[in-house]
C-alpha cells in the first residue's frame, strides 16, 4: 500500500507532468516544499516500483502506471470535495484541506458510494474533471475570461486557481460556477475587464483575476 507521503509525490509528479513532460528534481522539491536530497530519495523508491523513469542528471518522467495511480488519488480527492460541498454543505473554499486527508483512505467502496450518492459527477466544486475508475479524465477545453472580446456572453465553468484566498475573493464578489456574465469593456492598457453579472453592471476585474476564470460562450 502506498503511504500518504508517497501518494503526495505521485500526485505532485502528475501535476508537474501536465505542465512539462520532463520534470526536474528542483521542481518536484519546490512543489512539495522539501529539499532536493529528500525528493531524490523518494524518486529512487518510485523508480524501483515502476512509477517513474529517472536517470542521473536527466529529467524525471512519470510512467503510465504512475499516471493511473495519480488519477486514483485525484479521483478520491475531487469526489471528497464534491461530497463535502454538495452533501455536507461546506463552502468551496473549505473543502480542499479536508479532501487532502480523505484522499488517502484506502477503502474504494467509500468513494464508489460517494460517487453514487452524488449522481456520478464529472467535475469537482471548482470545475476540475473527476477521473473515472479507470483513471481517464474527461477534460473540457474552456477559455480564460481574459481572452474574450467585448460583447461576449459567458458562463463561468471552472477555475485555474482553487486556493482558499481566491475562492474567498470570489465569494465576496458573489461569483460562483454557473454565473452568467457579459463583457462590457476591455481596458487594453492593463487588460482589466468591465463586466455585468447578477443584474449589476460596471464591475471591474483585473487581468490576474480574469486569467483565473475559465468560461464557455453562451
N, CA, C and O of each residue as an XYZ file, in Angstrom:
872
protein
N       0.838     -1.191      0.000
C       0.000      0.000      0.000
C       0.882      1.254      0.000
O       1.877      1.327      0.720
N       0.508      2.210     -0.797
C       1.268      3.452     -0.856
C       1.040      4.261      0.410
O      -0.081      4.327      0.915
N       2.095      4.874      0.923
C       1.956      5.748      2.080
C       1.382      7.081      1.640
O       1.336      7.400      0.452
N       0.943      7.855      2.628
C       0.416      9.183      2.333
C       1.479     10.032      1.638
O       1.186     10.734      0.669
N       2.710      9.965      2.137
C       3.801     10.742      1.537
C       4.038     10.318      0.098
O       4.206     11.161     -0.783
N       4.052      9.024     -0.140
C       4.289      8.529     -1.496
C       3.172      8.972     -2.429
O       3.436      9.377     -3.561
N       1.947      8.901     -1.976
C       0.827      9.329     -2.819
C       0.910     10.820     -3.131
O       0.546     11.248     -4.227
N       1.386     11.606     -2.176
C       1.545     13.038     -2.429
C       2.617     13.293     -3.487
O       2.476     14.197     -4.311
N       3.667     12.514     -3.465
C       4.700     12.622     -4.501
C       4.143     12.255     -5.870
O       4.391     12.950     -6.855
N       3.398     11.172     -5.925
C       2.847     10.718     -7.206
C       1.898     11.769     -7.775
O       1.909     12.043     -8.975
N       1.085     12.350     -6.912
C       0.149     13.388     -7.349
C       0.903     14.626     -7.834
O       0.554     15.211     -8.860
N       1.938     15.020     -7.089
C       2.739     16.186     -7.483
C       3.419     15.945     -8.827
O       3.462     16.841     -9.670
N       3.944     14.755     -9.030
C       4.576     14.413    -10.306
C       3.576     14.512    -11.455
O       3.909     14.980    -12.544
N       2.366     14.071    -11.201
C       1.330     14.122    -12.247
C       1.018     15.571    -12.610
O       0.940     15.909    -13.791
N       0.841     16.425    -11.611
C       0.521     17.828    -11.881
C       1.671     18.532    -12.603
O       1.442     19.336    -13.506
N       2.900     18.228    -12.205
C       4.057     18.815    -12.886
C       4.152     18.310    -14.322
O       4.551     19.051    -15.221
N       3.787     17.056    -14.534
C       3.787     16.467    -15.879
C       2.799     17.184    -16.799
O       3.024     17.279    -18.005
N       1.698     17.691    -16.221
C       0.725     18.419    -17.028
C       1.329     19.698    -17.612
O       0.911     20.166    -18.671
N       2.313     20.252    -16.911
C       2.974     21.474    -17.385
C       4.158     21.161    -18.301
O       4.430     21.892    -19.253
N       4.858     20.062    -17.999
C       6.045     19.687    -18.769
C       6.296     18.201    -18.580
O       6.383     17.727    -17.448
N       6.413     17.465    -19.668
C       6.604     16.012    -19.570
C       7.893     15.661    -18.833
O       7.974     14.624    -18.174
N       8.887     16.516    -18.944
C      10.161     16.273    -18.265
C      10.200     17.108    -16.982
O      10.100     18.335    -17.023
N      10.347     16.425    -15.843
C      10.249     17.062    -14.533
C      11.620     17.104    -13.884
O      12.320     16.093    -13.841
N      12.005     18.255    -13.382
C      13.291     18.363    -12.688
C      13.119     18.051    -11.209
O      12.038     18.211    -10.642
N      14.202     17.607    -10.604
C      14.189     17.323     -9.169
C      13.929     18.603     -8.369
O      13.277     18.574     -7.326
N      14.445     19.715     -8.870
C      14.229     21.005     -8.203
C      12.749     21.376     -8.194
O      12.223     21.834     -7.180
N      12.071     21.172     -9.350
C      10.639     21.484     -9.441
C       9.834     20.601     -8.496
O       8.900     21.069     -7.845
N      10.199     19.321     -8.421
C       9.487     18.396     -7.544
C       9.675     18.803     -6.083
O       8.718     18.816     -5.309
N      10.913     19.135     -5.713
C      11.177     19.562     -4.343
C      10.418     20.829     -3.993
O       9.873     20.957     -2.897
N      10.386     21.783     -4.951
C       9.675     23.048     -4.711
C       8.176     22.815     -4.574
O       7.527     23.436     -3.733
N       7.626     21.930     -5.389
C       6.194     21.639     -5.343
C       5.788     21.077     -3.986
O       4.723     21.406     -3.464
N       6.641     20.228     -3.418
C       6.319     19.566     -2.157
C       6.972     20.237     -0.939
O       6.786     19.808      0.200
N       7.744     21.304     -1.212
C       8.420     22.047     -0.137
C       9.361     21.140      0.664
O       9.356     21.141      1.895
N      10.167     20.367     -0.076
C      11.190     19.516      0.537
C      12.518     19.766     -0.179
O      12.546     20.353     -1.260
N      13.607     19.320      0.429
C      14.930     19.501     -0.177
C      15.121     18.554     -1.360
O      14.424     17.547     -1.481
N      16.065     18.888     -2.219
C      16.362     18.015     -3.355
C      16.802     16.614     -2.912
O      16.343     15.632     -3.496
N      17.677     16.483     -1.898
C      18.050     15.132     -1.453
C      16.851     14.307     -0.962
O      16.767     13.104     -1.209
N      15.926     14.980     -0.262
C      14.731     14.272      0.218
C      13.875     13.812     -0.956
O      13.395     12.678     -0.979
N      13.687     14.705     -1.935
C      12.912     14.346     -3.127
C      13.599     13.229     -3.896
O      12.941     12.324     -4.409
N      14.913     13.293     -3.974
C      15.671     12.276     -4.714
C      15.511     10.895     -4.091
O      15.399      9.898     -4.804
N      15.499     10.834     -2.765
C      15.317      9.547     -2.075
C      13.976      8.915     -2.455
O      13.901      7.711     -2.700
N      12.917      9.733     -2.505
C      11.613      9.186     -2.870
C      11.571      8.801     -4.340
O      10.965      7.789     -4.693
N      12.198      9.581     -5.195
C      12.213      9.256     -6.628
C      12.864      7.895     -6.855
O      12.419      7.124     -7.706
N      13.903      7.602     -6.105
C      14.566      6.287     -6.223
C      13.594      5.157     -5.883
O      13.577      4.122     -6.550
N      12.787      5.364     -4.841
C      11.798      4.354     -4.447
C      10.709      4.207     -5.515
O      10.282      3.096     -5.829
N      10.269      5.338     -6.066
C       9.232      5.299     -7.102
C       9.754      4.656     -8.373
O       9.011      3.968     -9.073
N      11.021      4.874     -8.676
C      11.636      4.246     -9.847
C      11.656      2.729     -9.682
O      11.382      1.991    -10.629
N      11.982      2.272     -8.479
C      12.035      0.828     -8.208
C      10.666      0.175     -8.373
O      10.577     -1.020     -8.659
N       9.602      0.951     -8.195
C       8.242      0.427     -8.328
C       7.648      0.663     -9.716
O       6.487      0.340     -9.964
N       8.451      1.228    -10.616
C       7.973      1.452    -11.978
C       7.022      2.629    -12.124
O       6.258      2.703    -13.086
N       7.070      3.553    -11.160
C       6.166      4.706    -11.175
C       6.775      5.878    -11.943
O       6.062      6.686    -12.539
N       8.105      5.955    -11.919
C       8.806      6.976    -12.702
C       9.982      6.342    -13.433
O      10.434      5.249    -13.095
N      10.459      7.055    -14.439
C      11.722      6.733    -15.104
C      12.679      7.862    -14.744
O      12.367      9.037    -14.935
N      13.838      7.499    -14.224
C      14.776      8.513    -13.766
C      16.208      8.038    -13.925
O      16.553      6.921    -13.541
N      17.036      8.897    -14.496
C      18.468      8.636    -14.602
C      19.222      9.853    -14.092
O      18.711     10.972    -14.137
N      20.424      9.634    -13.611
C      21.210     10.729    -13.033
C      21.426     11.841    -14.061
O      21.788     11.589    -15.210
N      21.193     13.083    -13.612
C      21.361     14.297    -14.422
C      20.349     14.414    -15.567
O      20.512     15.244    -16.460
N      19.312     13.586    -15.536
C      18.276     13.667    -16.567
C      16.912     13.924    -15.916
O      16.717     13.599    -14.745
N      15.968     14.503    -16.667
C      14.648     14.789    -16.095
C      13.908     13.518    -15.680
O      14.162     12.429    -16.195
N      12.991     13.692    -14.742
C      12.144     12.593    -14.278
C      10.925     12.511    -15.188
O      10.382     13.538    -15.596
N      10.498     11.303    -15.504
C       9.284     11.125    -16.296
C       8.361     10.158    -15.565
O       8.799      9.107    -15.096
N       7.093     10.512    -15.470
C       6.120      9.639    -14.824
C       5.635      8.599    -15.832
O       5.376      8.928    -16.990
N       5.513      7.355    -15.396
C       5.107      6.265    -16.283
C       3.584      6.153    -16.356
O       2.863      6.834    -15.626
N       3.110      5.284    -17.249
C       1.660      5.034    -17.346
C       1.123      4.517    -16.018
O       0.022      4.882    -15.605
N       1.902      3.666    -15.346
C       1.488      3.161    -14.028
C       1.372      4.318    -13.040
O       0.422      4.382    -12.260
N       2.340      5.230    -13.076
C       2.317      6.378    -12.175
C       1.130      7.279    -12.430
O       0.504      7.774    -11.493
N       0.817      7.493    -13.699
C      -0.324      8.346    -14.057
C      -1.631      7.746    -13.553
O      -2.508      8.467    -13.078
N      -1.759      6.433    -13.656
C      -3.000      5.793    -13.200
C      -3.133      5.870    -11.679
O      -4.225      6.092    -11.156
N      -2.018      5.685    -10.973
C      -2.044      5.810     -9.516
C      -2.400      7.235     -9.101
O      -3.171      7.447     -8.166
N      -1.829      8.206     -9.809
C      -2.130      9.605     -9.511
C      -3.606      9.892     -9.744
O      -4.247     10.562     -8.934
N      -4.142      9.390    -10.841
C      -5.555      9.623    -11.157
C      -6.465      9.046    -10.078
O      -7.515      9.614     -9.779
N      -6.066      7.919     -9.493
C      -6.855      7.305     -8.417
C      -6.914      8.236     -7.201
O      -7.975      8.423     -6.606
N      -5.771      8.813     -6.841
C      -5.731      9.733     -5.701
C      -6.532     11.000     -6.014
O      -7.286     11.488     -5.171
N      -6.366     11.522     -7.217
C      -7.083     12.733     -7.625
C      -8.589     12.477     -7.644
O      -9.371     13.337     -7.239
N      -8.996     11.298     -8.114
C     -10.421     10.935     -8.121
C     -10.983     10.974     -6.705
O     -12.049     11.545     -6.475
N     -10.271     10.367     -5.755
C     -10.740     10.350     -4.366
C     -10.803     11.768     -3.793
O     -11.729     12.114     -3.060
N      -9.810     12.575     -4.138
C      -9.785     13.958     -3.653
C     -10.976     14.750     -4.177
O     -11.669     15.419     -3.410
N     -11.210     14.675     -5.468
C     -12.253     15.512     -6.073
C     -13.655     15.008     -5.742
O     -14.583     15.809     -5.625
N     -13.823     13.693     -5.588
C     -15.112     13.185     -5.119
C     -15.367     13.639     -3.684
O     -16.490     13.990     -3.322
N     -14.311     13.626     -2.875
C     -14.440     14.089     -1.491
C     -14.847     15.556     -1.449
O     -15.707     15.945     -0.659
N     -14.227     16.369     -2.304
C     -14.584     17.786     -2.348
C     -16.059     17.972     -2.716
O     -16.751     18.802     -2.128
N     -16.528     17.196     -3.687
C     -17.932     17.297     -4.084
C     -18.859     16.859     -2.958
O     -19.884     17.494     -2.709
N     -18.500     15.780     -2.283
C     -19.332     15.279     -1.185
C     -19.388     16.303     -0.051
O     -20.452     16.574      0.505
N     -18.241     16.860      0.277
C     -18.187     17.873      1.333
C     -18.999     19.108      0.961
O     -19.659     19.707      1.810
N     -18.943     19.478     -0.299
C     -19.647     20.669     -0.771
C     -21.145     20.434     -0.934
O     -21.961     21.194     -0.412
N     -21.500     19.377     -1.661
C     -22.898     19.154     -2.028
C     -23.721     18.516     -0.915
O     -24.877     18.887     -0.714
N     -23.150     17.578     -0.201
C     -23.906     16.836      0.815
C     -23.722     17.442      2.208
O     -24.684     17.579      2.964
N     -22.486     17.801      2.540
C     -22.207     18.305      3.885
C     -22.232     19.830      3.967
O     -22.106     20.409      5.046
N     -22.396     20.470      2.806
C     -22.601     21.920      2.728
C     -21.420     22.759      3.225
O     -21.611     23.855      3.752
N     -20.214     22.244      3.057
C     -19.029     23.064      3.285
C     -18.899     24.050      2.133
O     -19.335     23.765      1.017
N     -18.302     25.208      2.397
C     -18.035     26.163      1.331
C     -16.956     25.644      0.401
O     -16.111     24.849      0.813
N     -16.976     26.086     -0.857
C     -15.982     25.588     -1.816
C     -14.569     26.011     -1.432
O     -13.595     25.427     -1.908
N     -14.453     27.020     -0.576
C     -13.137     27.448     -0.107
C     -12.638     26.588      1.062
O     -11.479     26.706      1.459
N     -13.502     25.723      1.617
C     -13.149     24.921      2.793
C     -12.773     23.481      2.464
O     -12.134     22.812      3.275
N     -13.159     22.996      1.291
C     -13.130     21.547      1.052
C     -11.752     20.978      0.744
O     -11.511     19.795      0.984
N     -10.844     21.792      0.220
C      -9.566     21.253     -0.251
C      -8.758     20.600      0.869
O      -8.294     19.470      0.722
N      -8.590     21.301      1.974
C      -7.749     20.769      3.048
C      -8.319     19.486      3.643
O      -7.568     18.575      3.989
N      -9.642     19.411      3.762
C     -10.261     18.191      4.301
C     -10.079     17.046      3.305
O      -9.774     15.920      3.698
N     -10.266     17.335      2.019
C     -10.108     16.308      0.979
C      -8.669     15.807      0.897
O      -8.433     14.663      0.510
N      -7.700     16.661      1.262
C      -6.293     16.237      1.281
C      -6.088     15.070      2.244
O      -5.218     14.226      2.027
N      -6.877     15.026      3.288
C      -6.802     13.911      4.242
C      -7.601     12.710      3.740
O      -7.130     11.575      3.805
N      -8.801     12.961      3.244
C      -9.680     11.866      2.822
C      -9.126     11.094      1.623
O      -9.400      9.903      1.477
N      -8.354     11.758      0.769
C      -7.871     11.105     -0.458
C      -6.956      9.913     -0.186
O      -6.715      9.102     -1.081
N      -6.446      9.800      1.038
C      -5.526      8.710      1.364
C      -6.219      7.502      1.991
O      -5.563      6.516      2.325
N      -7.535      7.573      2.152
C      -8.288      6.418      2.647
C      -8.247      5.325      1.588
O      -8.450      5.591      0.404
N      -7.983      4.098      2.018
C      -7.775      3.007      1.055
C      -9.061      2.329      0.607
O      -9.071      1.679     -0.439
N     -10.142      2.458      1.363
C     -11.376      1.723      1.067
C     -12.072      2.296     -0.163
O     -12.722      3.339     -0.091
N     -11.931      1.605     -1.291
C     -12.521      2.077     -2.538
C     -14.036      2.155     -2.499
O     -14.634      2.997     -3.169
N     -14.663      1.280     -1.715
C     -16.128      1.266     -1.638
C     -16.677      2.600     -1.129
O     -17.761      3.028     -1.523
N     -15.917      3.244     -0.253
C     -16.363      4.531      0.281
C     -16.544      5.548     -0.840
O     -17.542      6.268     -0.881
N     -15.572      5.603     -1.750
C     -15.611      6.591     -2.827
C     -16.602      6.194     -3.919
O     -17.195      7.053     -4.572
N     -16.777      4.882     -4.111
C     -17.812      4.425     -5.047
C     -19.192      4.847     -4.550
O     -20.057      5.237     -5.334
N     -19.382      4.761     -3.238
C     -20.670      5.152     -2.648
C     -20.860      6.666     -2.740
O     -21.953      7.138     -3.050
N     -19.799      7.424     -2.470
C     -19.859      8.882     -2.646
C     -20.289      9.215     -4.068
O     -21.184     10.033     -4.282
N     -19.643      8.573     -5.034
C     -19.919      8.805     -6.449
C     -21.399      8.563     -6.755
O     -22.040      9.358     -7.442
N     -21.929      7.452     -6.234
C     -23.335      7.091     -6.465
C     -24.280      8.111     -5.826
O     -25.239      8.554     -6.459
N     -24.008      8.482     -4.573
C     -24.863      9.443     -3.870
C     -24.896     10.783     -4.601
O     -25.933     11.443     -4.668
N     -23.754     11.170     -5.141
C     -23.636     12.453     -5.835
C     -24.220     12.431     -7.249
O     -24.350     13.474     -7.890
N     -24.575     11.220     -7.735
C     -25.109     11.124     -9.092
C     -24.037     11.084    -10.152
O     -24.261     11.518    -11.282
N     -22.852     10.557     -9.795
C     -21.734     10.359    -10.724
C     -21.292     11.667    -11.382
O     -21.351     11.797    -12.605
N     -20.852     12.629    -10.580
C     -20.426     13.931    -11.132
C     -19.173     13.785    -11.981
O     -18.370     12.876    -11.770
N     -19.014     14.677    -12.934
C     -17.836     14.662    -13.805
C     -16.836     15.762    -13.453
O     -15.708     15.763    -13.948
N     -17.254     16.707    -12.588
C     -16.351     17.770    -12.155
C     -16.485     17.998    -10.654
O     -17.488     17.629    -10.042
N     -15.456     18.613    -10.072
C     -15.482     18.924     -8.644
C     -16.068     20.326     -8.422
O     -16.481     20.962     -9.392
N     -16.119     20.825     -7.187
C     -16.755     22.132     -6.950
C     -16.070     23.312     -7.637
O     -16.642     24.398     -7.728
N     -14.837     23.095     -8.125
C     -14.093     24.174     -8.787
C     -14.050     23.989    -10.305
O     -13.361     24.724    -11.012
N     -14.802     22.990    -10.796
C     -14.881     22.762    -12.237
C     -13.807     21.858    -12.796
O     -13.748     21.660    -14.010
N     -12.942     21.296    -11.941
C     -11.893     20.386    -12.416
C     -12.482     19.003    -12.668
O     -13.351     18.561    -11.916
N     -12.020     18.302    -13.721
C     -12.604     16.995    -14.055
C     -12.287     15.927    -13.018
O     -11.181     15.878    -12.480
N     -13.263     15.077    -12.743
C     -13.073     13.927    -11.853
C     -12.745     12.712    -12.719
O     -13.556     12.339    -13.568
N     -11.587     12.086    -12.534
C     -11.268     10.894    -13.336
C     -12.260      9.769    -13.067
O     -12.814      9.668    -11.972
N     -12.483      8.920    -14.078
C     -13.329      7.755    -13.845
C     -12.516      6.666    -13.134
O     -11.348      6.880    -12.811
N     -13.121      5.513    -12.891
C     -12.465      4.452    -12.120
C     -11.264      3.859    -12.846
O     -10.427      3.192    -12.238
N     -11.189      4.106    -14.148
C     -10.047      3.614    -14.927
C      -8.947      4.663    -15.068
O      -7.946      4.439    -15.749
N      -9.144      5.806    -14.419
C      -8.124      6.843    -14.451
C      -8.207      7.776    -15.639
O      -7.267      8.526    -15.906
N      -9.328      7.741    -16.361
C      -9.483      8.592    -17.540
C     -10.113      9.933    -17.158
O     -11.081      9.980    -16.399
N      -9.559     11.013    -17.689
C     -10.082     12.364    -17.465
C     -10.908     12.785    -18.672
O     -10.462     12.662    -19.813
N     -12.109     13.279    -18.416
C     -12.927     13.854    -19.492
C     -12.801     15.372    -19.390
O     -13.692     16.060    -18.891
N     -11.663     15.874    -19.882
C     -11.340     17.287    -19.692
C     -11.974     18.140    -20.777
O     -11.811     17.875    -21.968
N     -12.705     19.174    -20.349
C     -13.305     20.127    -21.273
C     -12.334     21.275    -21.521
O     -11.601     21.685    -20.621
N     -12.335     21.780    -22.726
C     -11.469     22.908    -23.060
C     -12.249     24.213    -22.941
O     -13.092     24.529    -23.780
N     -11.954     24.958    -21.894
C     -12.576     26.266    -21.703
C     -11.552     27.360    -22.002
O     -10.354     27.094    -22.099
N     -12.033     28.575    -22.145
C     -11.149     29.705    -22.405
C     -11.094     30.619    -21.185
O     -12.036     30.670    -20.394
N     -10.003     31.328    -21.043
C      -9.889     32.298    -19.959
C     -10.783     33.496    -20.271
O     -10.957     33.875    -21.430
N     -11.337     34.072    -19.234
C     -12.122     35.287    -19.421
C     -11.275     36.366    -20.094
O     -11.781     37.151    -20.897
N      -9.993     36.401    -19.765
C      -9.096     37.425    -20.297
C      -8.858     37.306    -21.807
O      -8.224     38.175    -22.405
N      -9.366     36.232    -22.423
C      -9.229     36.050    -23.876
C     -10.481     36.474    -24.638
O     -10.478     36.494    -25.869
N     -11.542     36.811    -23.923
C     -12.833     37.003    -24.569
C     -13.061     38.464    -24.972
O     -12.643     39.380    -24.263
N     -13.732     38.676    -26.124
C     -13.938     40.038    -26.621
C     -15.141     40.738    -25.991
O     -16.003     40.114    -25.373
N     -15.163     42.047    -26.172
C     -16.307     42.857    -25.739
C     -17.574     42.350    -26.428
O     -17.561     42.026    -27.615
N     -18.671     42.286    -25.662
C     -19.941     41.816    -26.204
C     -20.213     40.349    -25.948
O     -21.321     39.873    -26.196
N     -19.221     39.625    -25.457
C     -19.398     38.195    -25.181
C     -20.355     37.981    -24.010
O     -20.340     38.731    -23.034
N     -21.180     36.955    -24.124
C     -21.999     36.489    -23.005
C     -21.480     35.106    -22.634
O     -21.389     34.222    -23.486
N     -21.144     34.923    -21.368
C     -20.368     33.758    -20.950
C     -20.924     33.135    -19.670
O     -21.636     33.779    -18.899
N     -20.577     31.874    -19.470
C     -20.863     31.176    -18.218
C     -19.532     30.769    -17.598
O     -18.680     30.201    -18.280
N     -19.346     31.053    -16.310
C     -18.134     30.606    -15.620
C     -18.256     29.107    -15.349
O     -19.177     28.663    -14.663
N     -17.311     28.333    -15.898
C     -17.395     26.869    -15.844
C     -16.344     26.224    -14.936
O     -16.569     25.136    -14.407
N     -15.199     26.889    -14.755
C     -14.122     26.298    -13.959
C     -13.140     27.390    -13.549
O     -13.243     28.534    -13.989
N     -12.185     27.014    -12.697
C     -11.190     27.957    -12.185
C      -9.792     27.421    -12.437
O      -9.564     26.212    -12.398
N      -8.859     28.323    -12.696
C      -7.456     27.946    -12.827
C      -6.732     28.041    -11.480
O      -5.564     27.666    -11.375
N      -7.406     28.527    -10.482
C      -6.838     28.689     -9.147
C      -7.932     28.362     -8.139
O      -8.969     29.026     -8.104
N      -7.701     27.339     -7.319
C      -8.715     26.982     -6.330
C      -8.189     27.197     -4.908
O      -8.619     26.529     -3.968
N      -7.259     28.134     -4.769
C      -6.753     28.457     -3.427
C      -7.865     29.078     -2.591
O      -8.778     29.712     -3.121
N      -7.775     28.890     -1.297
C      -8.797     29.433     -0.397
C      -8.889     30.955     -0.534
O      -9.978     31.525     -0.468
N      -7.739     31.606     -0.725
C      -7.727     33.067     -0.836
C      -8.527     33.535     -2.057
O      -9.310     34.481     -1.974
N      -8.318     32.862     -3.183
C      -9.028     33.249     -4.402
C     -10.521     32.955     -4.276
O     -11.351     33.762     -4.694
N     -10.857     31.821     -3.711
C     -12.262     31.458     -3.556
C     -12.980     32.409     -2.603
O     -14.143     32.749     -2.823
N     -12.299     32.834     -1.559
C     -12.891     33.819     -0.647
C     -13.111     35.144     -1.364
O     -14.103     35.831     -1.118
N     -12.191     35.500     -2.245
C     -12.350     36.723     -3.039
C     -13.598     36.619     -3.913
O     -14.394     37.556     -3.985
N     -13.762     35.470     -4.577
C     -14.934     35.274     -5.433
C     -16.222     35.294     -4.615
O     -17.242     35.811     -5.070
N     -16.174     34.732     -3.411
C     -17.354     34.781     -2.533
C     -17.781     36.225     -2.267
O     -18.966     36.556     -2.313
N     -16.792     37.076     -1.988
C     -17.089     38.490     -1.713
C     -17.713     39.176     -2.927
O     -18.515     40.100     -2.786
N     -17.335     38.714     -4.120
C     -17.854     39.304     -5.354
C     -19.107     38.592     -5.854
O     -19.633     38.930     -6.914
N     -19.598     37.586     -5.077
C     -20.798     36.805     -5.438
C     -20.644     36.121     -6.790
O     -21.578     36.085     -7.591
N     -19.459     35.583     -7.031
C     -19.192     34.832     -8.259
C     -19.004     33.371     -7.903
O     -18.283     33.040     -6.962
N     -19.655     32.495     -8.660
C     -19.522     31.055     -8.482
C     -19.612     30.390     -9.850
O     -19.869     31.055    -10.853
N     -19.397     29.069     -9.889
C     -19.569     28.345    -11.153
C     -21.018     28.486    -11.592
O     -21.937     28.393    -10.779
N     -21.209     28.711    -12.882
C     -22.553     28.883    -13.415
C     -22.993     30.326    -13.499
O     -24.039     30.617    -14.079
N     -22.206     31.255    -12.922
C     -22.551     32.674    -13.025
C     -22.473     33.121    -14.482
O     -21.490     32.857    -15.175
N     -23.513     33.795    -14.931
C     -23.568     34.307    -16.307
C     -23.062     35.738    -16.320
O     -23.516     36.575    -15.540
N     -22.117     36.014    -17.212
C     -21.527     37.351    -17.266
C     -21.513     37.883    -18.694
O     -21.516     37.122    -19.662
N     -21.499     39.194    -18.797
C     -21.386     39.870    -20.088
C     -20.182     40.801    -20.046
O     -19.982     41.525    -19.071
N     -19.382     40.780    -21.105
C     -18.200     41.638    -21.177
C     -18.613     42.988    -21.753
O     -19.037     43.080    -22.906
N     -18.485     44.028    -20.942
C     -18.893     45.371    -21.361
C     -17.742     46.187    -21.960
O     -17.932     46.973    -22.888
N     -16.538     45.978    -21.401
C     -15.398     46.777    -21.867
C     -14.101     46.059    -21.503
O     -14.009     45.408    -20.463
N     -13.104     46.186    -22.370
C     -11.761     45.688    -22.081
C     -10.797     46.874    -22.142
O     -10.710     47.571    -23.153
N     -10.079     47.085    -21.043
C      -9.094     48.167    -20.994
C      -7.758     47.632    -21.515
O      -7.081     46.864    -20.830
N      -7.389     48.037    -22.715
C      -6.205     47.471    -23.352
C      -4.912     47.875    -22.654
O      -3.894     47.196    -22.799
N      -4.938     48.972    -21.897
C      -3.728     49.413    -21.203
C      -3.269     48.393    -20.165
O      -2.086     48.058    -20.105
N      -4.200     47.898    -19.347
C      -3.812     46.964    -18.281
C      -4.526     45.617    -18.346
O      -4.325     44.767    -17.479
N      -5.362     45.417    -19.372
C      -6.037     44.128    -19.528
C      -7.191     43.904    -18.578
O      -7.699     42.787    -18.486
N      -7.622     44.937    -17.865
C      -8.755     44.772    -16.956
C     -10.060     44.704    -17.745
O     -10.169     45.241    -18.847
N     -11.043     44.034    -17.154
C     -12.344     43.820    -17.804
C     -13.441     44.488    -16.996
O     -13.449     44.421    -15.767
N     -14.361     45.129    -17.689
C     -15.587     45.610    -17.066
C     -16.694     44.651    -17.484
O     -16.945     44.460    -18.674
N     -17.354     44.048    -16.494
C     -18.359     43.036    -16.798
C     -19.659     43.322    -16.056
O     -19.703     44.120    -15.120
N     -20.707     42.654    -16.500
C     -22.009     42.711    -15.832
C     -22.408     41.294    -15.451
O     -22.205     40.357    -16.223
N     -22.981     41.138    -14.253
C     -23.484     39.828    -13.810
C     -24.419     40.040    -12.633
O     -24.337     41.045    -11.928
N     -25.290     39.095    -12.437
C     -26.251     39.150    -11.323
C     -27.029     40.468    -11.286
O     -27.367     40.976    -10.217
N     -27.304     41.008    -12.471
C     -28.067     42.240    -12.544
C     -27.290     43.496    -12.230
O     -27.868     44.579    -12.131
N     -25.983     43.365    -12.074
C     -25.129     44.513    -11.748
C     -24.150     44.742    -12.899
O     -23.549     43.792    -13.402
N     -23.988     46.000    -13.316
C     -23.055     46.310    -14.391
C     -21.863     47.098    -13.850
O     -21.819     47.476    -12.679
N     -20.907     47.331    -14.735
C     -19.725     48.157    -14.419
C     -18.869     47.600    -13.287
O     -18.316     48.360    -12.493
N     -18.758     46.261    -13.211
C     -17.833     45.650    -12.255
C     -16.485     45.462    -12.950
O     -16.418     44.848    -14.015
N     -15.420     45.983    -12.361
C     -14.095     45.909    -12.981
C     -13.252     44.831    -12.293
O     -13.142     44.801    -11.067
N     -12.660     43.945    -13.105
C     -11.771     42.898    -12.604
C     -10.430     42.995    -13.326
O     -10.382     43.142    -14.547
N      -9.343     42.912    -12.558
C      -8.009     42.970    -13.133
C      -7.683     41.738    -13.957
O      -8.356     40.712    -13.855
N      -6.646     41.849    -14.773
C      -6.268     40.743    -15.655
C      -5.928     39.478    -14.883
O      -6.258     38.377    -15.324
N      -5.266     39.623    -13.726
C      -4.886     38.430    -12.965
C      -6.102     37.635    -12.521
O      -6.038     36.409    -12.427
N      -7.214     38.316    -12.244
C      -8.461     37.637    -11.887
C      -9.074     36.994    -13.122
O      -9.502     35.841    -13.079
N      -9.115     37.734    -14.213
C      -9.722     37.225    -15.456
C      -8.951     36.021    -16.015
O      -9.535     35.147    -16.657
N      -7.646     35.984    -15.767
C      -6.850     34.825    -16.195
C      -7.258     33.551    -15.458
O      -7.093     32.448    -15.979
N      -7.791     33.706    -14.251
C      -8.120     32.552    -13.408
C      -9.538     32.026    -13.623
O      -9.878     30.947    -13.138
N     -10.360     32.775    -14.342
C     -11.746     32.371    -14.570
C     -11.883     31.727    -15.948
O     -11.583     32.352    -16.966
N     -12.335     30.478    -15.974
C     -12.498     29.736    -17.228
C     -13.963     29.756    -17.628
O     -14.844     29.459    -16.820
N     -14.214     30.107    -18.873
C     -15.584     30.373    -19.304
C     -15.943     29.626    -20.585
O     -15.088     29.130    -21.317
N     -17.248     29.573    -20.814
C     -17.792     28.998    -22.050
C     -18.800     29.991    -22.607
O     -19.602     30.554    -21.862
N     -18.759     30.204    -23.909
C     -19.667     31.173    -24.524
C     -21.063     30.613    -24.583
O     -21.256     29.437    -24.888
N     -22.041     31.452    -24.291
C     -23.449     31.042    -24.321
C     -23.930     31.032    -25.763
O     -25.090     30.716    -26.025
